[in-house]
Each structure stands twice: as C-alpha cells, then as structure tokens.
Amino acid sequence: MQIMKHTLRFLLLFASMAAIGALSSHAAINVSGLRCEDAVNPLGIDAAKPRLSWLLTSSERGQAQTAYQILVASDKDKLRSDQADIWDSGKVVSDQSIQVLYKGPTLSSRQRYFWKVRVWDKSGVASTYSESAFWEMALLSPRDWKAHWIGFTGGWLGRALYFRSDLTLAKPVRRARVYVSGIGYYELRLNGIKVGDNVLDPGFTDYTKRVLYATYDVGSELKTGHNVIGVTVGNGWWNRPQLLLQLEVTYTDGSDETFGTLSSFNQNNGTWRVTSGPILTTAFMTGRSTMPGLRSRDGTPWSETRIGTAIISTGRRAGRFPTPSLVRVESWFHRQSIPSRWWIPFGLFQSRK
C-alpha cells in the first residue's frame, strides 16, 4: 500500500513536470498583425523588395524578440505545411519587427505571395508561427501595360468628363483585377457600383513625370454577359481629364482576358465614349461645382473618345494608402447680433478609416 502511494505521487509529479514543460516549450511571445508595406494583405505592391512588419504581444513583463524566421510561399497550402518555396529567411538573430526587408528571389507582376513569421523570445525559445498573410504584386514593367491614356479634345474644357465602356464576359469569372488612374480626380464604377472607398484619387504628383494608380479586386462586381464600366474624371490639378484603365479577368476554366482604355486587342471590349454631366469642376482648393439639372445620360449625347496625350509609359501604385472616405460634412451660417459679423461653424470630416 505504501509503495502504491509513493508510485502515485511520483506519477503525479512527473505529469505536472511534463505539463509545465509543454507550456514552456513555446516562447512567451505571440506574433500577429502582419503587414506588408504598412498595409494588411495589400494589392498592387510595386516595391521590388517589400518591407514586412508584425506585432508582438506577451503576458510577461520585459519580454523581447531576439530572433525571427520568415517563410514565403506561392500557395497557402504550402505555407500551412511550412514549405517556403519562395523564400525561407532562416533564423535571423535580430530584434527588428518592423520594415524587415524581403531578401528572396525576384518577385513577379500580379503574383500573390503568402507569408508567416515566428520569433524567439529573450530566453531563446521559439514561438509558434503566426497566422498567414499575403501581398500581391502590381504591374512592375511597362510591358505589363496594354491600356493607353485616353481623353477628349472636342469641348467641355475644364469640365468633369464621364467615360463609359461596355464589355462582354463570355464565361464565369474566378478572379479580376483593375488597375486604374484618372487625372485630376476620378471615381470608378462597375455596373453602377462604386469600386473601393477611396476619394481624391490619385494622390498629387507631377503628372508630367509620374502618375499614381490603384489596384482593386473586382471579381465580385463582374458578371457573365454584359457589363458596364463608368469612370467620372474631374479636372482637379489637371485641366483636361484623362483616364487609364486596365481590367484583367481570369475565368473559372483558367483562361485570361484583358480589357482597357482604347484596347483594340480584344473584340469583346466596347468603344470608350465620353460626355459631360452635372459635375462642372472639381478642384482640391475650391471644391466641386455642379449643375443639378444636367444628366450625363439623358441631357448630353455620348461622344467617342479620342486619344489623349500619353503622360507616362507605366504607373505607380496608389491603392495601398487610400485617402479617408468622407462620410459627411456639415456647415451652416449663423448671424450674430453684432452687425456685419457672421459666425460660420463647420462640422467635422468623418472618416471610415
């Protein structure tokens, strides 16, 4: 009986030590909040060597990262099995957790890359791997661009222009990306639905040297059969609105098709037409002026677009740092009792981001 008691105590002690060992086999640091170029799962990355960052949390005071390991794979399933077919950094002794430079093979246009990271704590114990994240590359070469800048020289100088094109998709869509820019400012719609929540795009640059563009996932906005692309382009910083748009579609059977501005290479891509409408002018400093009585479809005939002056041969991304989406602006005038003096309180610009 006494022997059985001692044996039971030994087994309990051994089980407790094993449990403690299991708990301490991983670092006391958790890795989360993975970002590429300061964005979560971004599209349209044009950095040849993207910068990667992550967050560290711990329930222990004074914990610190002493090393890290990054895995990058071409497929999410491969990454889940720790198969880093693109890049394995190996164990890197460093406490750096922000702006860590990718040092793998050359990255390809349009390709999506999946990645995860683990770290070692101050005691040299490795954490579990983080949840996976991804980034997707932009159009990295001028050869990737098949679309051209278009504009209109037939009138409406200084007015906002409404561009429209009809396209036909013969098969169900598996994936679709649109690369778009309009100068001065633009708003893109597919089948009447606004794409993205950016405003005042693109960001200001010297348009004679560089124009920013945005990348959007529009697979859910497209449908088999007839579709309509509509883009409103205001003059903004540029007196004559111009548009650049390239839509790349991958069908469920694996085939690809490309649409875009003045794209004669695709018979399913409709002619681009342009008209004016209720938005007369748009400017960063003076705002927007409209004439509500005008209607872009009913009041003004559509005209065929003409080729605009080519501003650039390729673009740069603008979609990773979207301008805040303005929800509401309130303003009103209130006259004080003192003659010739007005109080003008303004409401706040509210943003969803």
N, C-alpha and C positions, 0 to 999 in steps of 0.2 A: 504493500500500500504506500509506504514511504517512497519507494523507488518510483512508483507511478506519479506521485505528486511532483517529485523533482523533474521527472521527464516532461510532465505537462508544463511546468514553469519554464523549462528550457525551450520547449517548442513555442510558447507564447513570446518569450524574449527574442527568439530567432525571427518569428513572424513580425514582431514590432520593428526589429532592426532592418528587415527586408523592406518593410513598408516605408521606413524613413529613407532607406537607400533609393527606393523607387522615386520617392518625392524629390530627392535631391539630385537625381540623375540628369535633370534638365536645369538650365540656368534659371535664376530668379528674375529674368527679364523676358518680357513678351514683345514681339515685333508686330507692328500694324501700321496702317496709314501710308501704304506705299504710294509714291508719286514719281512720275517721270516728267522732267522739265517743269516741276512745280504744279503738275496737274494730275488728277486721278483718272486713270485709263484714257489718256488723251488720243485723239485722232489728229492726223496731219502734222507729225513731228518731222521737221526738216533738219535737225541737228545731226551731223554725221556721227557724233558720239554723245548720245543723250546723257543727261545727268539724273541720277537716281537718288531718291531720299526715302527715309522711313522714320517712324516714331517708335520710341522705346518707353515701356511702362513697367513698373515694378512695385511690389508691395513693401520692399525693403528700402530703408534709407541708405543713401550713399552708394547704390548700385551703379555700375558703369559698364559700357561696352568696351571690350578690349580687342575684339577682332570680329570680322564678318565674312560671310560667304554668299555670293550672288549666283543664282542659276538662271539662265535664259534659254528658252526653248521655242521651237517653231510651232509647237502643238501643246494644248493644255493637258492632254492625257500624258504626254511625255514628261511634262513638268511634274505632274502628280506622282510619277514614278521616279522622280529625281534624275531623269535623263536630260541633261543640258546639252542638246545637240547644237546649240548656237554658241554658248559661252558659259564656262564654269570658272569663276574668279579664283577658286580655291580659297583656302583660309588666308585672309589678309589681316595682319596684325595692325589694327588702326581703331581709333575711337570715332572716326568720321562716320556720320549717319545722314548727312545732307550733301547734295551736289556731288555724289560719287560718280566718277566718270566711267561710262561704259567703255571697255577695252577689248571687246571681242572683234570678230570678223566684220567686214564692211556690210552695212545694212542696205536692204533693197527697197525701192519705191513700193508703196502700197502694202508692204508686208506687215502683218501683225506679229508682235513678239510677246511671249508670256514670260513672266519672271517672278521670283520669290527670293527671300533672303532669310538667313539665320545669323545669330550673333553669339559671341562668347562673353560671359559676364566677368566681373572682376576676379572671380575665383578660377577662371579658365574653364567653366562649364558651358557647354553649348546649349542654346535654346532649341526649341522646335522651329521648323520653318514657318514663315508667315503664310497667310492666305495668298493665293496667286493674284497677280495684277497683269496688265498688259499696256503696251503702247503700239500705235500704228503709224507707220511712216507716211510722209507726204509724197508729192511728186518731186523727186530730187534732181531730175535732169531736164533741160529744155526739150529733149526728145520725148519726154512723157506728155508734153502738152500738144494736143491736136486741135484744141479750140483756138480762136482768134478774138482779138478785141473787136467789138462792133459798136457803132454809134449811129447818129443820124445828123445829116447836114442840110436837110431840106426845110428847116424852120424851127420854131419854138425855142429860139435862142434863150438860154438861161432858165428854161422851164424843166421841171422834172419829166422824165420820159418813162413810159410804160412799155416794157418789152414782153413779147408773148411768142411762144412756140408750142406747137402740138407735136406729140410723138406717140408712136405705137410700139407697145411691148408685146411680142408675139408669144411669150411663154411666162410662166410664174417666176417671180424674182426671188433669188436667195440672198443676194447682197447688192447694195447700191451705195455709191459714194458720189457726192457732188463737190466739186472744187470751184469756188465762185468768188468773184470780186466785182465791184462796181464803183466807179468814181464819178462824183464825190461820195455820196452815201447810197446804200441800196437795201432793199428788203426783198427776199426770195420767197416765193410761194409755189407749192406743188399741189395741183388740183384744188386750189383755193385755200390751202392751209399754210400758214406761215412756217417756214423752216427755221428752227433754232429760236433762241430768245435774245439774240444779240441786237443791240441798237447802235447807231452811229458807226457802223462798219463800212469800210475798213478804217483802221487806225491811221492817223495822219503821218504821211511821209512825203518826201519829194517825189511826186508822181513821175517826173521825168527820169528818175533813177531806179525807183523801187516802188512796188505796189503790194500791199499785203492781201492775202486771200484766206478764206476759211474753208474747212473741210467738214462735211456733215454726213451722217449716216441717214439715208433717206429710203432705206428698204421698205419700211412700213408705210410710207406715203405713196408709193407707186403701186399700180395695179396692172393686171394683164389687160391688154387692149389700149384704149385711148387715154392719154394723159396730157395735162397742160402745165407748162412751165410759165410762170409770170414773175417778172422782176421789175420793181419800181426803182429807178435810179435818179436821185436828186443831184443837183449841181454841186452842192457843198463847197469844197475847196477847188472844184474843177468846173469851169464854165459850161463845158459840153459833156453831158453824161455819157459814159461808155461802160460796156459790160463785157466780162469774160466769164464763161461758164463751161465746165466740162463735167458731164454726168457719165459715170462708168457703172454698168449694170452686169452682174453675173447671174445667170439663170440657174434654176434648180438642176438642169441637166449638165451644168459645168461650162456651158458656152458663155461668151462675153460679147457685149455690145457697148459702143461708146456714142454718146450724143454730145452736142455742144453748140456754141455760137458759130454760125457760118460753117457748119461741118458738112461739107458736100460728100464726105466719105461714107455716109450712112443714109440709105434711101428711106429709112423709117423716121428720120429726123426732119421735122417740118421746117418750113421757111420761118425765119425770125421776122416778126412785124413789130412796129413801134407806133405809139400815139402819145398825145399829151392827155392830161386829165385834170382833176380838181387840185392837185398839188402844183402850185406855180413855182415856188422857190423853196430851197432848203439850205440853210447856212448855219454853221456852228455858232456864230456870234449873234445873228439876228433871228434865228429860229425858222419857222416854216410859215409860209403864207399860202392860203388855199382859196379857191372859189367853189363853194359847195354846189353851185348849180351845174357845174361841168361833170360829165360822166365819161369815163375813159372808153367805155364800150358803145354807148348809145349816142353820145354827143359828138364824137370825133371819129372819123374813119381811120382804120388801121392802115399804115403805110409800110412798105417793105424797107427793111433796114439797109443801110449802106455801110461799107467797111470803114471803121474808124481808124485813126492813126494808131499804129502799134506803139504802145508805151513801153512795154517790156517784152522780152522773149520768154521769161519764166517769172514765177512769183515767189512769194514767201508766205509762210503761214500766218494767219491772224486769229484762228479759231481757238487757240489754247487759253487765251486770256480775254474772254468775252467782256464787252462793255456791259455794265449793270443794266438789267432790264427795268426801265422806268414804268412803274405801275400807275402813278397818279401824281399830278401836280395841281395844287390849289392856289389861286390868287384872287384877291378882291380889293376893291378900293373903299376906303372909309374916310370921309371928310371930317376933320376935327373942327371944333368950334372956332378956332383961330382962322380968320380969313386968309385965303391964298396959300393954305398949307394942307398937304394931303399926307395921310399915313397909308403906306402900302405894305401890309404884311403878306408874306408868301409862305405857302405850305412847303413841306419837305418833299424832296425827291425820294421816293421809296423804291427800294430795290429788292428783288427776289434773291440776289446773290450776296 
